[in-house]
Each structure stands twice: as C-alpha cells, then as structure tokens.
C-alpha cells in the first residue's frame, strides 16, 4: 500500500469506516462461498465494480433479478451463505433478516387465497429467493462489494482497499405486520408511536410535516441521495394508494434543511426515546461499524437530529417517519394495505455504496491492481 494511502483517513466524513475484523470475515466467507459454486453459479454471481446493477438496491419483486439465489445452493453452500450474511449484520440484524425471509411463507399462504395465486404463490413468494452478488475482486487490499437482495431485504456492502467498509443502504421490509409471531419491525413501530404520543401537542404538530404519508421512501431508491428528493406518486406495482403533487412537495426531503422537529426542542426523556429509535436502525449492521455511528450521533448531539412524521397518528393508519442528521437518514413508511406493509431503510448520506470513500481514495481503488501486475514482472532491466 502506498504511503499516501496508508496516511489517508476519512476524518472529514466524521467516521473512520474502518472495520478490519468484519472485513476479514466477509472476505474469507466470500472466498469459501465462491469456491463452492459450480461454473454456472459463479458466472451468475460475479460482476465488475462498474456494473450498473451494483447501484440498483431496490428490493421489490423483479423478473430480472441478478445474482445467484439461495434456492440454487446445496446444504453446505447454504451454511456458508448464512455465515456471510451474519458477517454483514449484528445478531439482532441477522435475526431480523431471517424473519423477513421466513415471512415469505406466511405471505405465500395468505396470497394463495386472497389474491387467487394458488400454486403460483410458491414461486412468487419464496423464502429462498434471495440473491447473492459480488462486485469487483474480493482480495487482499482490493476494492469490492457484495449484496444480498430479495423481497423486503436489500443489504449492500462496499469494501474500499480492504480497509474501509460501508453497509448502506440497509433496507428491510415486512408484510403482513405481524405475520403470526414474526414481526421483525414491530418493536421499531411501537417505539415510534410511543415517541410520537409522548410529544406535547404543539411539538407533535411541528414534527408532523404532512397529514398524508408517502407511498414509499421519499428518497426512493436512488444510489445517492441528492440535495432535494421528492417521493413517487405511488409504490411500483401498487396502485391502490396514490399521492398528488401537493403531497409530494410537502413531503420532500431537503438535505440542507431537515424537516420536522429538532431534537434539542424535546425533553431529555423524549430525546432518549428518539436516540434509541435511531440506534435500533443503526444497530442492524456489524457492531464494529455501528459503534462508530453511535459515537458520531452522541458527539454531534441533539441539535444534529431531526424527527419528522407524516400521515396518521394512530397504529393501523398509513404513516411515515424520518430521522435526519447531517450524516444519516432513516425512513420508515407503512402506508400500503392499511398500515400492514412496512418499508424501512437506513442510509449514509455521504457513503451509500461507498460513494465518497471511493472518490476520496482512488489510490486504494487502483493500487492493488497495479501491485498484482508488478508481482509478475521482473525488476531487472533487459
């Protein structure tokens, strides 16, 4: 590694993004999984870092999903895949991911009757239809990435120079809510409504930016959140819930002007509730990285955190909340199917998909390739 790369630190970002133990676990689990694949599986799992599919983290059902799915794995490969999945999550996050996958069984049985899918539901709602993709070259000092994606689950990881790690967008959904004893986002829903009800009426009205909730994330599924984002009129494929132009304007996300109530305008007890809700989203990712986000949130304090609400004020009504800091964004929306269909995302406004880190460290992105080539050349002049 070059001296300039060794001395480079992402201090301007407010986080180190260094997670050496997690990165090592990811790399060796990736090697084990890739080495276990046959030629066809391996070809379907590997992509270049510049592949445009790396930026498509949308977790809606798609007929052209890329990657190698769980249903193609044998027993041994499935174990390795779960070891890799756990490497990208905390134990709490891993259990949430497993619950999301398992909920597909409940959704299949529900829709086989309610939507008349019959036996087709077994292919459409499949707990094994989660796809693993790998981008770049997962090797020592390399820049690479990997993803697990399927219905209501999109986990995205970028490793820069085998030194820096990003784990966003981290996207989890749930339908129905709850699905029997499965309720991966239920505690967050309960905590959000408890916080909202604890606010005095005037503060609650300040936090409530609009009476109508968006159909899905206001920032949609853009690879990098822009200065201003507007929600779609409807969620793709679901036309039963639609907003208008006035709603879109009221719900807009403006990076430099957070909407809602600033956390230093609420009581200490309410701040602890809001802080806990924010941490519950951050804590889905590996502890080595989530601890850095926790420290950053506490260092910047209440004045850096904004809480916004839209839609109904009671459970069972279409609703949405947003937690916005100078670095982080959480969006949770539960508007479809009478408040019985949740989408929740945790984003890093600078480093979703490793954006700013790769721009700041081009030497870490390119240098390992040069070093590999140099290992094959003699230093003796001809």
Buried (B, 14 or more C-beta within 10 A) or exposed (E): BEEEBEEBEBEEBBBBBBBEEBBEBBBBBBBBBBEBBEEEBBEBBBBEBEBEBBBBBBBBBBEEBBBBBBEBBEEEBBBBBBBBBBBBBBEBBBEBBBBBBBBBBBBBBBBBEEEEBEEEBEEBBBBEBBBBBBBBBBBEBBBBBBBBBBBBBBBBBBBBBBBBBBBBBBBBBBBBBBBEEBBBBBEBBEBBBEBBEBBEEEBBEBBBBBEBBBBBBBBBBBBBBEEEBBBBBBBBEBEEBEBEEEBBEBBBBEBEEBBBBBBEBBEEEBBEBBBEBBBBBBBBBBBBBBEBBBEBBEEBEBEBBBBBBBBBEEEEEBBBBBBBBBBBBBBBBBBBBEBBBBBBBBBBBBBBBBBBBBEBBEBBBEBBEEBBEEEEEEEEEE
